[in-house]
Amino acid sequence: MLQRVATTGLGAAFLLISGNGLAAPCADLVPAPIYGLGGSATKPLFAKLASKLAAATPALNVVYQAPGACVGVNGLFGGTKITGTASHWDAAGTEIQCTLPDAGVDVDFASSGNSATSCPGVSAIPAGFGDFLGPVNAFTLIVPNASSQTSISSEAAYFVFGFGQQGQVAPWVDESQIYRRDANSAAQLFIALNTGVPAEKFKGIDTKTNSGTVTGVAQSAKPEAAIGLVSGEVADANRDKVRILAYQAPGQRCGFWPDSSATSYDKKSVRDGQYAIWAPLHFFSKVGVDKKPVNPDVAKWIGYFSGEVDAPAGVNVLEAEIKGGTIPRCAMNVWREADIGPISKYRPDKPCGCYFDSVATGKTSCTACTTNEQCSAASPVCRYGFCEAR
């Protein structure tokens, strides 16, 4: 008999266990799942969409293991089989652990907040693999809510994470209170790219996961000295425990939050290009001669994020992306072609900025509509329930 038991840790987590106390096999899922490997930052997003797809017609089950963004990239490209336990999500959105076969299973897709070539040991995407873009995510530096600190510059971050105590950037001089990841983490890679600290040289305590960083920072006995780095969606989901620092990138005269303020969720500074540390989510998979994923279920999963595949009835991908803490490309006003590359103006083919605001913040100044005739000349197109400029 299968039963659910609560486990300890950040937030609600559950194990699906059998009568012998072991998590049920992942292979028992019906329909058969696709297997992913990559960063832990995407788990809130995957939970939002995968739970809907598990209950959709036709259903799609996604099993995901999250040892790190670049572990996923190298694992897929190198043909590594994954073993141990992994996560999937039921129709209620509950994260459930399942066991992988002792012999392991092949990775069907990898997900990463950074491009493949930013990963250690990857100089190019191998032949036979494709890179597909999803929604945008910010990378952030966080402190406990009890800290008085509100901002940090790239120069200060360089000395904090590059030199620790010797960097002499008060109050972040206690290396036992500096929480980092490793060179396989997208969050650490992006902080490295923007500050100049080599990703493998960061000072501090390796927390292993984004949630581990949140726990370490939030529970610090020295809140004024504590600082960590995490993906933006994880920081947003834990604002009751940690606070995002405004970040002043090289060449900027002041710091910016990812949002228009410390308490907003509008992602305005990311969408307009003032906040510097962001990138689209990358999905990687084996592809055929048509450059599309060879596994049809992987093609659907990735296509939902890229917008190339229509979701099943009742599944709102944009809403899942926004509620998962990411920014759909259609809500962006700027774009970049490389990790921390130059930012340029961007005009989405089908803008969704009004819809983004309505979901992310609960309000928008845009006119609600059901047809184009209800819209003005300045915002003539009714899209996703609101009059958009084009």
N, C-alpha and C positions, 0 to 999 in steps of 0.2 A: 504494500500500500504506500502511496506517495503522500507526503505531508509537507507543509511549509513551516519553517521555524525562523524566528527572528534572530539576527546576529548583531553583534556590537559593531560600532564604527560610525563614520560620518553619515548622517541621514538614515533612511530606512533601507535595509538590505535584507535579502532572504536567500535561503538555500532550499532548493528542491531536493528532498532526500527520500530515499527508499527505506524499506524496513530494516536494512542492514546499516543504515546511517550514512550511506554514501550518496553523493549527488547523482542524479539520474544521467544516463549517457546522452550526450548531445545528439548522437545519431538517432535517438528514439523520437526526435521531433518530427511531426508530420504537418506540412510537407518537409522533405529533407532540407536542411538549412544550407545557407552559404556561410563560409567561414572568413572572417576578417581579422587582421592583425595591424596594430598601430598604436597611436597615442591615446592617453586616457582622457584628454580634453574633449574628445568628440562623444564620449559616452552620454552626457546629458542630451545632446542632439539626437544620437542614435536611439535613445530611449523614447523620445517623443515620436519619431517616425516609425521605428521598428514595432512598437506596441500597436500602432494603428494598422500596420501591414500584417501583423500576426492575426488580426481579426478581419482582414479584408477578403474580398472574393475576386480573384484567387488570392489565397494567403501566401505570405513570404516570411520565412523565419531567418533571422540573422543571428549568428553566433560570433562573438567578438572577444578577442583577447587583447589587452592593452599594456604591453610592456614598454612602449615608447614609440614615437613616430618613426624614427629611423630604424628601429628594430623591425618594424613592419615593412618598411621599404626594402631593407636588405634581406629580410626573410622571404618576401615574395620573389624578388629578383634572383635570390640564391637557391630557390626551391626548398627552403627549410620547412619541415613538417612541424606543426604545433602540437604539443601534448599538455597534459595537466588538466586544468579547469579553465572555463571561459564563461562569458555572460551571454544570456539572451533575455528578451523581454516579452512578457505575456501581454494579452489584450488590455489588462488593467494598468500596464506601465510598470509592473513590478520587475525588478532585475532579479534574475534567477541564475544560479551557478549550475553548470552541467559539466560532466567529465568527458574528456576527449579520449579516443582509443590509445592504448599503450604504444601502438605503432605510429601514432600521430595521424594528422590529416593535412592535406595540402591547403595552402592559403589561397583563397579565391580572390581576395582583394586586400589591398593595404590602404590605410588612410593616414594622412600626415598634414599637419598645419604648415609645413614648409615644402619647398620643391625638393625633388629627389637629390639633386646635385649639391644641396646644402648638407646632406648627410655624410658622415665619415665613410670613405671608401667608394663613393658613387661619383664618377666623373661624367656619366651620361646614362640615360635610360636605355637599357638593353633592347636589342631588336626583339620584336614580338610582345612588347609591353606598351601600354598606353597610359597617358596622364590626363585625367579629367578633373575639371574644376567645379567646386561646390560653393557654398556660401562663405562669406568673409568672417574672420574672427580676429579680435584684438588680442595682444599679449600684454600682460600688465604686471606691475610691481605692487605688492600689497603689504600693509602693516595691520596690526591689531586695531580694533576700534578704540581701544584704550590709549593708543599712541596719539601724540599731539602733532605728528608729522603729516603734511598734506601734499608735498611735492618732492620731486627729485630730478636732477638734471642727468644727462647722459655722462657728463664728466664725473659727477658724484657716484653714479652707478658703476662706472669703470673702476674707481678706487675701492668701492665697497665690495664688489664681487671679484675684482682682480687681485686685491691685496688684503682684504679683511681688516684685521686689527692694524696692520701697518699702513693701511690707506688713510687712517686718521680722519674719516668722515663721520663725525659725531652726528647722531647717537649710534650709528651702525658700525661699531668697532668690536663687538663681541662675536667671534666666529661661531660660537655655539648658538647664536640667535639669528644667524644668516642662513636662510633655507633655500636650497637650490635643487636642481635636477642633475642630469648628466648630458653628455654630448649627443645622446639619442633623442633628447626632448626638444620638440619644436619650440616651446616657450624659451628654453635656455639658448637654443640656436638663434632665435630672433633678438634676444637681449644681447647676445654675443655680437651679432652683426651690427647692431646699432650702437654699441658701446666700444667695441674693439677688443673686448676681453675674449681670448680663445675659449671656445665652448668647453674644452676639456680641462681648463685651468681655473674654473670658478671655485672660490673659497666657500666654506660653509658646510652645512649638513645636507646630504643627499636624501631627500624625502621619498624618492622612488616614483611618486605619482602626484598629480595635481591636488587630489584630495588630501594626500599626506602633507603637502605644503600648507594647505589651509589649516589643517589640524595643528601643525607645528607652530605656525604664526599665531593662530587664534588662542592657543593654550599656553603661549609663552609666559613664563614667570617674570620676564623682563620686557613688558610690552613696548617700552620706548626704544629698546635696542633691537626689536625683532623686525625682520623684513624678509620677503620671499617673492618668488616669481611664479606666475600661473597664467593659464589661458583666460581670456576675458569672460567666457561664458561660465567658467567655474567660479571666478571672482564674483560675478553678478549673482550667482545662485547662493552665495554665502555672505552677502552683505550684512547679515545680522551678526557675523563673526569677524569679518575683516573689511578693510577700506582700501580702495584703489587710490594710488598716488597719481597726481597729475605728473606728466612726464614732459620734460624739455629736451627735445632731440637736438643733435648737432645743428647749429645754424639758427635755431629758434631763440627768440628773446624772452619767451615765457613758457611755462608748462601748460599742457592740455590734458584734461581727462578724456577718455574715449567718448564720453557723453558731454552734453553742453554744461553740465554741472556735476558735482560729486554725488548728487542724489538722483539724477535723472537716468533713464534707460533708453534715451533716444538715439544714442550712438552718432550724434551729429558730428562730432569732431573726427570720427573715423570716416563717415560717409562723405564729409566735405574735404578731408585730407589734412586737417591740422594735427591730428594724433598720428604719430609716425609708425607705430609698431603694429602692423596688421598684415594679413595675407588671406587669400582664399584657401579653403580646404582642398587638398589634393586627394584624388582617388586613383589608385593604380591597379591594373589588372592585365592579364594576358589578353591580347587582341589578335584578330584574324587579319587577313589581307585587306579587309574593309576598314581596318583601324577601330573596330568596335569590339567590346568584350565578347570573348568566345562563349562564356557561360551565359545563357539567356537570363537567368535570375540575377546574376551580377550586372548584366546590362540594364535590367529594370532598376535595381537598387541604385546604381550610379546615375542612371538616366533621370530618376526622380530628382536628384540633387542638381544635376546639370540643366534640368529643364527640357531635356530631349525626349523624355518619355512621360506620357500623361499618367497620373496616379489613378489607382482604382477609385470607384465611386465612394464618397465619404471620407477620403483621405486628403487632407489639406496640407500639402508639402510646405508651402510658404509659411503657414501658421506654425507648423512644427519647427521650421528653421528659426523663426523669430522667437518663439517660446523656448527654444533650445539655446538662446543666447547668441545666435549668429545673425548675420546680415545677408539676406538674399542679394544677389548681384543686381537685381532690378531696383533695389533701394539705394544703390551707390551712385554718387555724383563724381567720383574719381576712380582711377584704376592704376595699377602698376603691372608690369610684365615680368618682374623678377622679385625675389625676396629683398625687401628694403630697397627696391629700385626706384627710379624717378616716378613721381606721381603726375598724372595728366588728367585733364577733364574727361568725363565719361558720360555718354548719353545712352541709357538702356533702351533697347527696342520697345520694351513694354514696361515703363516705369511703375513701381509699386511703392513709392515713398509714402503716399498717404496711408495706404494699407499698413505699411510697416509701423508708422506712428500710432495708428489705432490699436494695433496688437501689442506693441512694445510698451506704450505709455498709457494706453486706455483712452486717448483723446487725439484729435487731429483738427486742424483748422480747415481742412478740405471739405467740400460739399459732398454729402452722401447722395448716391444716385443708383438708379437701376438701368437707365438708358442714356445715350449721348445727348438726347434732346433736353435733358435736365441740367446739362452743363453749360458753362459760359464759353465765350470765344477765347478767353485766356486759359481756360482749362477744359478743353473740348471733349476729352475722351473719358467715358465711364469705364473704369477698370478696377476690378476687385472691390466694387461697391463705392468708389469715390471718384470724383472728377479730377483727372490728372492733366498736367499741362500739355501732354502730347500722347 
